[in-house]
Structure formats: C-alpha cells, structure tokens
Amino acid sequence: MREELGIQGEELIGFYYTNGVPYVHSLLAAWGIGTAPAQINYNLGGAGLLHCIKTAGTRILMVDEDAECRARIEEVRGKLEEMGVRIVIMDGAMRDRIMAMPPTRLEDPSLRQHVKGTSTLMLIYTRFVIAVFLAELVLIAN
C-alpha cells in the first residue's frame, strides 16, 4: 500500500477518522513506516477542513467510513482533488484488501532513518485551532 500511494518517509498523512480501531491501526502503520499523521477533527467541514489539509501539506487523506465524515469530504472533494490530495476511504472493502496482504516488515530502513527525537510525531487540528485562527483573522481585518 505504501508503494501504491507513493508514501515517502517523513511525509504527513492526513487522518480524518472518528475514534475507533481503524484510527489506531492507521496511526501505528504511519509511525511504522516513518511518517506522521496530520489528525484532523472529524467534525470539521468546508473551509475549516480545507484549511487544515492545506496547512498540513498532506497529499493523502485517510477517511473514516462514517457516513457523516464521508459526506463532509464529498462536499469538498473537488477542491481537495484540485489541491492534489488523494482520498482513501477506509471502508470494509479497503480493510479487506489490507487484511489480504501478506504481513511484511519494512525492509528499507531509509524510510525511518530520518526519524529522530525531534521529528514530528503528529499534527492535531481541532475546532479550537480553527476558532483561534478565525479570531486572529478578524483581529487582523479590523
């Protein structure tokens, strides 16, 4: 899957998950290949969602199969695709596909060689961050 998506070491992968097992599996998988998740609050939609993805600079967005999450993504799919973001829905079919893959250990250590104690562990975007950002814009505009 890493090769298929073209994931590089030290890349930020967008996570748009509800709290559940797929989130934990993806988190551990991201760390295992030397990447970091840009965790985006699954209640965000519209401009706030687009802002977080653009700020993180992620080109891959892993999306929960939750109907409301998917609906918020579909509302901005065109803009995400214009930004070059690849959307991967973590639904039953994707999980089945992943589970059918043989378990492998990352043989190429170069993907993790850059990971140091000062490396990014994760980014977390919440509604509060957006509220602060919008408040700063209002202050700047006035």
PyMOL commands that place a pseudoatom at each C-alpha (Angstrom):
pseudoatom trace, name=CA, resn=MET, resi=1, chain=A, elem=C, hetatm=0, pos=[0.000, 0.000, 0.000]
pseudoatom trace, name=CA, resn=ARG, resi=2, chain=A, elem=C, hetatm=0, pos=[2.901, 2.335, 0.779]
pseudoatom trace, name=CA, resn=GLU, resi=3, chain=A, elem=C, hetatm=0, pos=[4.242, 1.860, -2.728]
pseudoatom trace, name=CA, resn=GLU, resi=4, chain=A, elem=C, hetatm=0, pos=[0.819, 2.196, -4.333]
pseudoatom trace, name=CA, resn=LEU, resi=5, chain=A, elem=C, hetatm=0, pos=[0.230, 5.549, -2.630]
pseudoatom trace, name=CA, resn=GLY, resi=6, chain=A, elem=C, hetatm=0, pos=[3.826, 6.654, -3.138]
pseudoatom trace, name=CA, resn=ILE, resi=7, chain=A, elem=C, hetatm=0, pos=[4.289, 7.403, 0.548]
pseudoatom trace, name=CA, resn=GLN, resi=8, chain=A, elem=C, hetatm=0, pos=[7.730, 8.758, 1.408]
pseudoatom trace, name=CA, resn=GLY, resi=9, chain=A, elem=C, hetatm=0, pos=[9.475, 8.811, 4.770]
pseudoatom trace, name=CA, resn=GLU, resi=10, chain=A, elem=C, hetatm=0, pos=[8.794, 11.938, 6.859]
pseudoatom trace, name=CA, resn=GLU, resi=11, chain=A, elem=C, hetatm=0, pos=[5.606, 12.655, 4.921]
pseudoatom trace, name=CA, resn=LEU, resi=12, chain=A, elem=C, hetatm=0, pos=[2.491, 13.844, 6.741]
pseudoatom trace, name=CA, resn=ILE, resi=13, chain=A, elem=C, hetatm=0, pos=[-0.562, 11.665, 6.088]
pseudoatom trace, name=CA, resn=GLY, resi=14, chain=A, elem=C, hetatm=0, pos=[-3.968, 13.257, 6.683]
pseudoatom trace, name=CA, resn=PHE, resi=15, chain=A, elem=C, hetatm=0, pos=[-6.249, 11.370, 9.090]
pseudoatom trace, name=CA, resn=TYR, resi=16, chain=A, elem=C, hetatm=0, pos=[-9.967, 12.144, 9.112]
pseudoatom trace, name=CA, resn=TYR, resi=17, chain=A, elem=C, hetatm=0, pos=[-11.172, 9.412, 11.435]
pseudoatom trace, name=CA, resn=THR, resi=18, chain=A, elem=C, hetatm=0, pos=[-13.696, 9.001, 14.195]
pseudoatom trace, name=CA, resn=ASN, resi=19, chain=A, elem=C, hetatm=0, pos=[-12.384, 7.430, 17.398]
pseudoatom trace, name=CA, resn=GLY, resi=20, chain=A, elem=C, hetatm=0, pos=[-12.104, 3.721, 16.676]
pseudoatom trace, name=CA, resn=VAL, resi=21, chain=A, elem=C, hetatm=0, pos=[-9.955, 0.762, 15.741]
pseudoatom trace, name=CA, resn=PRO, resi=22, chain=A, elem=C, hetatm=0, pos=[-9.187, 1.860, 12.132]
pseudoatom trace, name=CA, resn=TYR, resi=23, chain=A, elem=C, hetatm=0, pos=[-7.738, 5.091, 13.538]
pseudoatom trace, name=CA, resn=VAL, resi=24, chain=A, elem=C, hetatm=0, pos=[-5.412, 3.192, 15.898]
pseudoatom trace, name=CA, resn=HIS, resi=25, chain=A, elem=C, hetatm=0, pos=[-4.325, 0.764, 13.169]
pseudoatom trace, name=CA, resn=SER, resi=26, chain=A, elem=C, hetatm=0, pos=[-3.571, 3.618, 10.777]
pseudoatom trace, name=CA, resn=LEU, resi=27, chain=A, elem=C, hetatm=0, pos=[-1.706, 5.552, 13.464]
pseudoatom trace, name=CA, resn=LEU, resi=28, chain=A, elem=C, hetatm=0, pos=[0.583, 2.621, 14.208]
pseudoatom trace, name=CA, resn=ALA, resi=29, chain=A, elem=C, hetatm=0, pos=[1.063, 1.894, 10.498]
pseudoatom trace, name=CA, resn=ALA, resi=30, chain=A, elem=C, hetatm=0, pos=[2.030, 5.517, 9.791]
pseudoatom trace, name=CA, resn=TRP, resi=31, chain=A, elem=C, hetatm=0, pos=[4.613, 5.531, 12.544]
pseudoatom trace, name=CA, resn=GLY, resi=32, chain=A, elem=C, hetatm=0, pos=[5.881, 2.132, 11.423]
pseudoatom trace, name=CA, resn=ILE, resi=33, chain=A, elem=C, hetatm=0, pos=[6.866, 3.478, 8.002]
pseudoatom trace, name=CA, resn=GLY, resi=34, chain=A, elem=C, hetatm=0, pos=[8.363, 6.703, 9.323]
pseudoatom trace, name=CA, resn=THR, resi=35, chain=A, elem=C, hetatm=0, pos=[5.511, 9.071, 8.542]
pseudoatom trace, name=CA, resn=ALA, resi=36, chain=A, elem=C, hetatm=0, pos=[3.411, 11.200, 10.857]
pseudoatom trace, name=CA, resn=PRO, resi=37, chain=A, elem=C, hetatm=0, pos=[-0.359, 11.689, 10.903]
pseudoatom trace, name=CA, resn=ALA, resi=38, chain=A, elem=C, hetatm=0, pos=[-1.953, 15.084, 10.470]
pseudoatom trace, name=CA, resn=GLN, resi=39, chain=A, elem=C, hetatm=0, pos=[-5.020, 14.372, 12.588]
pseudoatom trace, name=CA, resn=ILE, resi=40, chain=A, elem=C, hetatm=0, pos=[-7.974, 16.470, 11.523]
pseudoatom trace, name=CA, resn=ASN, resi=41, chain=A, elem=C, hetatm=0, pos=[-11.034, 16.727, 13.711]
pseudoatom trace, name=CA, resn=TYR, resi=42, chain=A, elem=C, hetatm=0, pos=[-13.723, 14.657, 12.013]
pseudoatom trace, name=CA, resn=ASN, resi=43, chain=A, elem=C, hetatm=0, pos=[-16.351, 17.302, 12.805]
pseudoatom trace, name=CA, resn=LEU, resi=44, chain=A, elem=C, hetatm=0, pos=[-14.627, 19.871, 10.608]
pseudoatom trace, name=CA, resn=GLY, resi=45, chain=A, elem=C, hetatm=0, pos=[-16.054, 20.518, 7.186]
pseudoatom trace, name=CA, resn=GLY, resi=46, chain=A, elem=C, hetatm=0, pos=[-15.934, 23.105, 4.437]
pseudoatom trace, name=CA, resn=ALA, resi=47, chain=A, elem=C, hetatm=0, pos=[-13.358, 25.876, 4.626]
pseudoatom trace, name=CA, resn=GLY, resi=48, chain=A, elem=C, hetatm=0, pos=[-12.029, 24.759, 8.019]
pseudoatom trace, name=CA, resn=LEU, resi=49, chain=A, elem=C, hetatm=0, pos=[-11.345, 21.260, 6.746]
pseudoatom trace, name=CA, resn=LEU, resi=50, chain=A, elem=C, hetatm=0, pos=[-9.669, 22.559, 3.588]
pseudoatom trace, name=CA, resn=HIS, resi=51, chain=A, elem=C, hetatm=0, pos=[-7.539, 24.972, 5.626]
pseudoatom trace, name=CA, resn=CYS, resi=52, chain=A, elem=C, hetatm=0, pos=[-6.240, 22.194, 7.896]
pseudoatom trace, name=CA, resn=ILE, resi=53, chain=A, elem=C, hetatm=0, pos=[-5.369, 19.932, 4.982]
pseudoatom trace, name=CA, resn=LYS, resi=54, chain=A, elem=C, hetatm=0, pos=[-3.657, 22.757, 3.101]
pseudoatom trace, name=CA, resn=THR, resi=55, chain=A, elem=C, hetatm=0, pos=[-1.718, 23.864, 6.195]
pseudoatom trace, name=CA, resn=ALA, resi=56, chain=A, elem=C, hetatm=0, pos=[-0.534, 20.303, 6.871]
pseudoatom trace, name=CA, resn=GLY, resi=57, chain=A, elem=C, hetatm=0, pos=[0.571, 19.969, 3.252]
pseudoatom trace, name=CA, resn=THR, resi=58, chain=A, elem=C, hetatm=0, pos=[-0.672, 16.406, 3.082]
pseudoatom trace, name=CA, resn=ARG, resi=59, chain=A, elem=C, hetatm=0, pos=[-1.303, 14.801, -0.291]
pseudoatom trace, name=CA, resn=ILE, resi=60, chain=A, elem=C, hetatm=0, pos=[-3.012, 11.686, 1.114]
pseudoatom trace, name=CA, resn=LEU, resi=61, chain=A, elem=C, hetatm=0, pos=[-6.135, 11.812, 3.257]
pseudoatom trace, name=CA, resn=MET, resi=62, chain=A, elem=C, hetatm=0, pos=[-7.297, 8.649, 5.026]
pseudoatom trace, name=CA, resn=VAL, resi=63, chain=A, elem=C, hetatm=0, pos=[-11.052, 8.956, 5.671]
pseudoatom trace, name=CA, resn=ASP, resi=64, chain=A, elem=C, hetatm=0, pos=[-13.292, 7.054, 8.080]
pseudoatom trace, name=CA, resn=GLU, resi=65, chain=A, elem=C, hetatm=0, pos=[-16.180, 5.112, 6.562]
pseudoatom trace, name=CA, resn=ASP, resi=66, chain=A, elem=C, hetatm=0, pos=[-18.613, 7.004, 8.833]
pseudoatom trace, name=CA, resn=ALA, resi=67, chain=A, elem=C, hetatm=0, pos=[-21.416, 8.415, 6.655]
pseudoatom trace, name=CA, resn=GLU, resi=68, chain=A, elem=C, hetatm=0, pos=[-21.176, 11.929, 8.108]
pseudoatom trace, name=CA, resn=CYS, resi=69, chain=A, elem=C, hetatm=0, pos=[-17.391, 12.024, 7.626]
pseudoatom trace, name=CA, resn=ARG, resi=70, chain=A, elem=C, hetatm=0, pos=[-17.745, 10.884, 4.058]
pseudoatom trace, name=CA, resn=ALA, resi=71, chain=A, elem=C, hetatm=0, pos=[-20.468, 13.457, 3.387]
pseudoatom trace, name=CA, resn=ARG, resi=72, chain=A, elem=C, hetatm=0, pos=[-18.227, 16.301, 4.623]
pseudoatom trace, name=CA, resn=ILE, resi=73, chain=A, elem=C, hetatm=0, pos=[-15.415, 15.027, 2.397]
pseudoatom trace, name=CA, resn=GLU, resi=74, chain=A, elem=C, hetatm=0, pos=[-17.721, 14.755, -0.620]
pseudoatom trace, name=CA, resn=GLU, resi=75, chain=A, elem=C, hetatm=0, pos=[-18.735, 18.403, -0.121]
pseudoatom trace, name=CA, resn=VAL, resi=76, chain=A, elem=C, hetatm=0, pos=[-15.134, 19.480, -0.744]
pseudoatom trace, name=CA, resn=ARG, resi=77, chain=A, elem=C, hetatm=0, pos=[-13.866, 16.586, -2.885]
pseudoatom trace, name=CA, resn=GLY, resi=78, chain=A, elem=C, hetatm=0, pos=[-13.401, 18.759, -5.969]
pseudoatom trace, name=CA, resn=LYS, resi=79, chain=A, elem=C, hetatm=0, pos=[-11.275, 21.278, -4.098]
pseudoatom trace, name=CA, resn=LEU, resi=80, chain=A, elem=C, hetatm=0, pos=[-9.250, 18.524, -2.435]
pseudoatom trace, name=CA, resn=GLU, resi=81, chain=A, elem=C, hetatm=0, pos=[-8.544, 16.950, -5.809]
pseudoatom trace, name=CA, resn=GLU, resi=82, chain=A, elem=C, hetatm=0, pos=[-7.539, 20.374, -7.195]
pseudoatom trace, name=CA, resn=MET, resi=83, chain=A, elem=C, hetatm=0, pos=[-5.067, 20.593, -4.282]
pseudoatom trace, name=CA, resn=GLY, resi=84, chain=A, elem=C, hetatm=0, pos=[-3.634, 17.231, -5.349]
pseudoatom trace, name=CA, resn=VAL, resi=85, chain=A, elem=C, hetatm=0, pos=[-4.985, 15.350, -2.326]
pseudoatom trace, name=CA, resn=ARG, resi=86, chain=A, elem=C, hetatm=0, pos=[-5.685, 11.653, -2.811]
pseudoatom trace, name=CA, resn=ILE, resi=87, chain=A, elem=C, hetatm=0, pos=[-8.674, 10.478, -0.754]
pseudoatom trace, name=CA, resn=VAL, resi=88, chain=A, elem=C, hetatm=0, pos=[-8.586, 6.938, 0.637]
pseudoatom trace, name=CA, resn=ILE, resi=89, chain=A, elem=C, hetatm=0, pos=[-11.830, 5.771, 2.267]
pseudoatom trace, name=CA, resn=MET, resi=90, chain=A, elem=C, hetatm=0, pos=[-11.084, 3.220, 4.986]
pseudoatom trace, name=CA, resn=ASP, resi=91, chain=A, elem=C, hetatm=0, pos=[-14.245, 1.186, 4.408]
pseudoatom trace, name=CA, resn=GLY, resi=92, chain=A, elem=C, hetatm=0, pos=[-14.850, -2.545, 4.631]
pseudoatom trace, name=CA, resn=ALA, resi=93, chain=A, elem=C, hetatm=0, pos=[-13.503, -3.194, 1.140]
pseudoatom trace, name=CA, resn=MET, resi=94, chain=A, elem=C, hetatm=0, pos=[-10.263, -1.329, 1.897]
pseudoatom trace, name=CA, resn=ARG, resi=95, chain=A, elem=C, hetatm=0, pos=[-9.836, -3.140, 5.215]
pseudoatom trace, name=CA, resn=ASP, resi=96, chain=A, elem=C, hetatm=0, pos=[-10.427, -6.492, 3.474]
pseudoatom trace, name=CA, resn=ARG, resi=97, chain=A, elem=C, hetatm=0, pos=[-7.841, -5.566, 0.862]
pseudoatom trace, name=CA, resn=ILE, resi=98, chain=A, elem=C, hetatm=0, pos=[-5.298, -4.654, 3.541]
pseudoatom trace, name=CA, resn=MET, resi=99, chain=A, elem=C, hetatm=0, pos=[-6.003, -7.814, 5.539]
pseudoatom trace, name=CA, resn=ALA, resi=100, chain=A, elem=C, hetatm=0, pos=[-5.415, -9.912, 2.400]
pseudoatom trace, name=CA, resn=MET, resi=101, chain=A, elem=C, hetatm=0, pos=[-1.907, -8.527, 2.057]
pseudoatom trace, name=CA, resn=PRO, resi=102, chain=A, elem=C, hetatm=0, pos=[0.898, -10.638, 3.467]
pseudoatom trace, name=CA, resn=PRO, resi=103, chain=A, elem=C, hetatm=0, pos=[2.315, -9.264, 6.710]
pseudoatom trace, name=CA, resn=THR, resi=104, chain=A, elem=C, hetatm=0, pos=[5.657, -7.669, 5.959]
pseudoatom trace, name=CA, resn=ARG, resi=105, chain=A, elem=C, hetatm=0, pos=[8.332, -5.904, 7.896]
pseudoatom trace, name=CA, resn=LEU, resi=106, chain=A, elem=C, hetatm=0, pos=[9.686, -2.727, 6.412]
pseudoatom trace, name=CA, resn=GLU, resi=107, chain=A, elem=C, hetatm=0, pos=[12.914, -3.900, 4.786]
pseudoatom trace, name=CA, resn=ASP, resi=108, chain=A, elem=C, hetatm=0, pos=[14.057, -0.478, 3.608]
pseudoatom trace, name=CA, resn=PRO, resi=109, chain=A, elem=C, hetatm=0, pos=[15.340, 1.295, 6.724]
pseudoatom trace, name=CA, resn=SER, resi=110, chain=A, elem=C, hetatm=0, pos=[15.890, 4.502, 4.742]
pseudoatom trace, name=CA, resn=LEU, resi=111, chain=A, elem=C, hetatm=0, pos=[12.232, 5.419, 5.290]
pseudoatom trace, name=CA, resn=ARG, resi=112, chain=A, elem=C, hetatm=0, pos=[12.836, 5.609, 9.034]
pseudoatom trace, name=CA, resn=GLN, resi=113, chain=A, elem=C, hetatm=0, pos=[16.440, 6.864, 9.078]
pseudoatom trace, name=CA, resn=HIS, resi=114, chain=A, elem=C, hetatm=0, pos=[15.285, 10.474, 9.314]
pseudoatom trace, name=CA, resn=VAL, resi=115, chain=A, elem=C, hetatm=0, pos=[13.214, 9.809, 12.459]
pseudoatom trace, name=CA, resn=LYS, resi=116, chain=A, elem=C, hetatm=0, pos=[14.862, 11.478, 15.437]
pseudoatom trace, name=CA, resn=GLY, resi=117, chain=A, elem=C, hetatm=0, pos=[13.757, 12.592, 18.872]
pseudoatom trace, name=CA, resn=THR, resi=118, chain=A, elem=C, hetatm=0, pos=[12.881, 15.982, 17.394]
pseudoatom trace, name=CA, resn=SER, resi=119, chain=A, elem=C, hetatm=0, pos=[10.861, 14.606, 14.450]
pseudoatom trace, name=CA, resn=THR, resi=120, chain=A, elem=C, hetatm=0, pos=[7.180, 15.436, 14.119]
pseudoatom trace, name=CA, resn=LEU, resi=121, chain=A, elem=C, hetatm=0, pos=[5.111, 12.838, 15.951]
pseudoatom trace, name=CA, resn=MET, resi=122, chain=A, elem=C, hetatm=0, pos=[1.749, 14.144, 14.749]
pseudoatom trace, name=CA, resn=LEU, resi=123, chain=A, elem=C, hetatm=0, pos=[-0.231, 17.265, 13.978]
pseudoatom trace, name=CA, resn=ILE, resi=124, chain=A, elem=C, hetatm=0, pos=[-3.600, 17.743, 15.653]
pseudoatom trace, name=CA, resn=TYR, resi=125, chain=A, elem=C, hetatm=0, pos=[-6.248, 20.030, 14.191]
pseudoatom trace, name=CA, resn=THR, resi=126, chain=A, elem=C, hetatm=0, pos=[-9.352, 20.686, 16.244]
pseudoatom trace, name=CA, resn=ARG, resi=127, chain=A, elem=C, hetatm=0, pos=[-12.244, 23.104, 16.101]
pseudoatom trace, name=CA, resn=PHE, resi=128, chain=A, elem=C, hetatm=0, pos=[-10.462, 25.203, 18.740]
pseudoatom trace, name=CA, resn=VAL, resi=129, chain=A, elem=C, hetatm=0, pos=[-7.483, 25.734, 16.448]
pseudoatom trace, name=CA, resn=ILE, resi=130, chain=A, elem=C, hetatm=0, pos=[-9.816, 26.902, 13.696]
pseudoatom trace, name=CA, resn=ALA, resi=131, chain=A, elem=C, hetatm=0, pos=[-11.663, 29.197, 16.128]
pseudoatom trace, name=CA, resn=VAL, resi=132, chain=A, elem=C, hetatm=0, pos=[-8.359, 30.796, 17.169]
pseudoatom trace, name=CA, resn=PHE, resi=133, chain=A, elem=C, hetatm=0, pos=[-7.296, 31.120, 13.531]
pseudoatom trace, name=CA, resn=LEU, resi=134, chain=A, elem=C, hetatm=0, pos=[-10.590, 32.779, 12.588]
pseudoatom trace, name=CA, resn=ALA, resi=135, chain=A, elem=C, hetatm=0, pos=[-10.405, 35.094, 15.625]
pseudoatom trace, name=CA, resn=GLU, resi=136, chain=A, elem=C, hetatm=0, pos=[-6.897, 36.155, 14.549]
pseudoatom trace, name=CA, resn=LEU, resi=137, chain=A, elem=C, hetatm=0, pos=[-8.179, 36.883, 11.044]
pseudoatom trace, name=CA, resn=VAL, resi=138, chain=A, elem=C, hetatm=0, pos=[-10.954, 39.056, 12.498]
pseudoatom trace, name=CA, resn=LEU, resi=139, chain=A, elem=C, hetatm=0, pos=[-8.415, 40.957, 14.605]
pseudoatom trace, name=CA, resn=ILE, resi=140, chain=A, elem=C, hetatm=0, pos=[-6.131, 41.461, 11.601]
pseudoatom trace, name=CA, resn=ALA, resi=141, chain=A, elem=C, hetatm=0, pos=[-9.033, 42.584, 9.411]
pseudoatom trace, name=CA, resn=ASN, resi=142, chain=A, elem=C, hetatm=0, pos=[-10.153, 45.213, 11.953]
for i in range(1, 142): cmd.bond("trace and resi %d" % i, "trace and resi %d" % (i + 1))
show_as sticks, trace
zoom trace
